Structures are given as structure tokens and as C-alpha cells.
Amino acid sequence: VIPNRLGSVPRVEQFFQWAKGRDAWAARFVPEGDLEEAIEQVSPLVYQQGRCLFVCEEIALYTRPGSVASEFGRLIRTGRHKEISLVWATQRPAECAKAITALTDLWVLFSVTEPRDLDALQDRCGAEITERVATLGPHEFILWDVQARELIEDAPTLFRLDARPVPAAVRAAAAGSVPASRW
């Protein structure tokens, strides 16, 4: 769905130069080399670009419960000052850096049954949420608002573009009508 597949850090640099001053742009970074090294190199570029949504898949592959690389750590801890929103995914919450789980405001939780992962969720979200997560079926999910300390019961509407006002540029990007660049 996202145009502009970028496989190297130099391509990300080129793309961000192209994207400066544009109302809407979209790209995905799928590193061709070492994942940890690539994330550490692309993090300062994302930080410098600012004002974007940065999605990190399988975050447990490049963070550890007690540590995160310095540049990626800066992006996690202070990216909000540059209007960077971070969305991350993992199958193993217990293996994620505490720096990222501690700064997560909204959890989208699917079924988890591994005891260590349930313990990690209980530490962060509480026993009630952990019990609900342990009983979810395939493809079922709940949303936990950390700041309000409550479940968001009408969760499916969060994922529908027509359920709330969405800026035109975001609608265009989601619909695939943002023109792909030459990158």
C-alpha cells in the first residue's frame, strides 16, 4: 500500500530531500543489510525530517529489554518534540526495550499466551488487561489507553478513515493516491 520502497540509508536520505516541503509523502524502509545497524543509521534521518509517522515492525529484533541503541533511543524518547509519532509491533512484549514500552500511550493488544509476555504486559498494563489479552481469540484485539487507564471499547472505529475527521493528505496517502516518486 505504501509506495517508495527504500532499501538503503542513502536512498532514505535522497527520499527525504525530495520530500522536504511537500504536503504529503509516504515511503517504507526495508533494510537490505543488518537490521540493527540500519535502524541506528536511519533514526537520525527520521529525527531530522520530523513531522512524520515512523512505523517499526518486529521491534524485539533490534531492541533489548534493558537497552536500545543511542540514535534509535533518542528518536523514541524525544521524537515527540519533532512531531514524530512512533507505531511499533512485536510478537514478544517481554523482549522489547523498556524505553519504548514505558513511552507507549496506546496499546493495541492481540492474543498473548506466553507467560513471560503476559508478565511484561501485567507490569505495564495491569492484571485486568492481561487477563483479557490471555483470553482473546485469533484476530481479536483490545485497545488500552495508558494515560486514561481504560479500555477503548469502540476500538474498531479507530481504524476506519471514515469514522472521524482525517486530513485530506492522510486520506490521499491511505487511498494510494499520493503519487509514487522516482525513488
C-alpha positions as CSV (number, residue, x, y, z in Angstrom):
1,V,0.0,0.0,0.0
2,I,2.9,2.4,0.7
3,P,4.8,3.4,-2.4
4,N,8.5,4.2,-2.5
5,R,10.2,1.1,-1.1
6,L,13.7,2.2,0.2
7,G,16.3,-0.4,0.9
8,S,19.3,1.6,2.0
9,V,20.1,4.6,4.2
10,P,21.4,6.6,1.2
11,R,18.1,6.1,-0.5
12,V,16.3,7.3,2.6
13,E,18.5,10.4,2.6
14,Q,17.6,11.1,-1.1
15,F,13.9,10.5,-0.5
16,F,13.8,12.9,2.5
17,Q,15.5,15.6,0.3
18,W,12.8,15.0,-2.3
19,A,10.0,15.1,0.4
20,K,11.0,18.4,2.0
21,G,8.2,21.0,1.6
22,R,5.7,18.5,0.3
23,D,2.3,18.3,1.9
24,A,2.1,14.5,1.7
25,W,4.6,11.7,1.1
26,A,4.9,8.1,2.0
27,A,7.8,5.6,2.0
28,R,8.8,2.4,3.6
29,F,12.3,1.5,4.7
30,V,13.0,-2.2,4.3
31,P,16.7,-2.6,5.1
32,E,18.7,-4.8,2.8
33,G,21.5,-5.3,5.3
34,D,21.9,-5.6,9.1
35,L,18.7,-4.5,10.7
36,E,20.1,-3.1,13.9
37,E,22.7,-1.1,12.1
38,A,20.2,0.2,9.6
39,I,17.8,1.4,12.3
40,E,20.6,3.1,14.1
41,Q,21.6,4.9,10.9
42,V,18.1,5.9,9.7
43,S,16.9,7.1,13.1
44,P,18.8,10.5,12.9
45,L,17.4,11.0,9.4
46,V,13.9,10.5,10.6
47,Y,14.5,12.7,13.6
48,Q,15.9,15.5,11.4
49,Q,13.0,15.1,8.9
50,G,10.5,15.4,11.8
51,R,6.7,15.6,11.5
52,C,6.0,12.1,10.4
53,L,4.7,8.7,11.4
54,F,7.5,6.1,11.8
55,V,6.4,2.5,11.9
56,C,8.7,-0.1,13.3
57,E,7.9,-3.8,12.8
58,E,9.3,-6.6,14.9
59,I,10.9,-4.2,17.3
60,A,12.2,-7.0,19.5
61,L,14.7,-7.8,16.7
62,Y,16.6,-4.6,17.3
63,T,16.0,-3.6,20.9
64,R,16.6,-5.5,24.2
65,P,14.6,-5.2,27.4
66,G,17.3,-3.3,29.1
67,S,18.7,-1.3,26.2
68,V,18.2,0.4,22.9
69,A,20.8,1.8,20.5
70,S,21.6,5.5,21.1
71,E,20.2,7.1,18.0
72,F,17.0,5.0,18.0
73,G,16.7,5.7,21.7
74,R,16.8,9.4,21.0
75,L,14.1,9.0,18.4
76,I,11.9,7.0,20.9
77,R,12.5,9.4,23.8
78,T,12.4,12.8,22.1
79,G,10.8,12.3,18.7
80,R,7.6,13.8,20.0
81,H,9.4,17.2,20.1
82,K,9.8,16.9,16.4
83,E,6.2,15.8,15.8
84,I,7.2,12.2,15.2
85,S,4.7,9.6,16.1
86,L,6.0,6.1,16.6
87,V,4.0,2.9,16.0
88,W,5.7,-0.4,16.8
89,A,4.8,-4.0,16.6
90,T,6.2,-7.2,18.2
91,Q,5.1,-10.7,18.9
92,R,7.2,-10.7,22.1
93,P,6.5,-7.8,24.5
94,A,8.8,-9.2,27.1
95,E,11.8,-8.8,24.7
96,C,11.1,-5.2,23.9
97,A,13.1,-2.3,25.3
98,K,11.5,-0.8,28.4
99,A,12.2,2.7,27.0
100,I,9.7,2.0,24.2
101,T,7.1,0.2,26.3
102,A,7.2,2.9,29.0
103,L,6.5,5.7,26.5
104,T,3.7,3.9,24.7
105,D,0.4,5.8,25.1
106,L,-1.9,3.4,23.3
107,W,-1.6,-0.4,23.2
108,V,-3.3,-2.4,20.5
109,L,-3.2,-5.9,22.1
110,F,-3.9,-9.2,20.4
111,S,-3.9,-12.6,22.0
112,V,-0.8,-13.4,24.0
113,T,-0.3,-16.7,25.9
114,E,3.4,-16.9,26.6
115,P,3.9,-16.5,30.4
116,R,6.9,-14.1,30.2
117,D,5.0,-11.9,27.7
118,L,1.9,-11.9,30.0
119,D,4.1,-10.9,32.9
120,A,5.5,-8.0,30.9
121,L,2.0,-6.8,29.9
122,Q,0.8,-7.1,33.5
123,D,3.7,-4.9,34.7
124,R,2.8,-2.3,32.1
125,C,-1.0,-2.5,31.8
126,G,-2.2,-4.3,34.9
127,A,-3.8,-7.7,35.7
128,E,-7.3,-6.9,34.3
129,I,-5.9,-6.1,30.8
130,T,-3.5,-9.1,30.9
131,E,-6.4,-11.4,31.7
132,R,-8.4,-10.1,28.8
133,V,-5.4,-10.4,26.4
134,A,-4.9,-14.0,27.5
135,T,-8.5,-14.9,26.5
136,L,-8.6,-13.2,23.1
137,G,-9.3,-15.3,20.1
138,P,-7.5,-15.2,16.8
139,H,-7.6,-11.7,15.2
140,E,-9.5,-10.2,18.2
141,F,-7.9,-7.2,19.9
142,I,-8.4,-4.6,22.6
143,L,-7.1,-1.1,22.9
144,W,-5.6,0.1,26.2
145,D,-5.2,3.9,26.8
146,V,-2.4,4.1,29.2
147,Q,-2.9,7.8,30.2
148,A,-6.7,7.3,30.9
149,R,-6.0,3.8,32.3
150,E,-9.1,2.5,30.4
151,L,-10.1,0.2,27.6
152,I,-11.3,1.9,24.5
153,E,-14.5,-0.1,23.9
154,D,-15.3,1.1,20.4
155,A,-11.9,0.2,19.1
156,P,-12.8,-0.8,15.5
157,T,-13.7,2.8,14.7
158,L,-10.1,3.9,15.4
159,F,-9.1,2.0,12.2
160,R,-11.7,3.4,9.8
161,L,-10.8,6.5,8.0
162,D,-14.4,7.5,7.6
163,A,-15.1,7.3,11.3
164,R,-13.6,10.6,12.3
165,P,-12.2,13.7,10.6
166,V,-9.0,12.9,8.8
167,P,-6.8,15.5,7.0
168,A,-7.0,15.3,3.2
169,A,-3.3,14.4,2.9
170,V,-3.7,11.4,5.2
171,R,-6.8,10.2,3.3
172,A,-4.9,10.6,0.0
173,A,-1.9,8.6,1.3
174,A,-4.2,5.9,2.7
175,A,-6.1,5.6,-0.6
176,G,-2.9,5.3,-2.5
177,S,-3.5,8.5,-4.5
178,V,-0.2,10.1,-3.4
179,P,1.9,9.8,-6.4
180,A,4.9,7.5,-6.1
181,S,8.2,9.3,-6.5
182,R,11.0,8.2,-8.8
183,W,12.7,6.7,-5.8
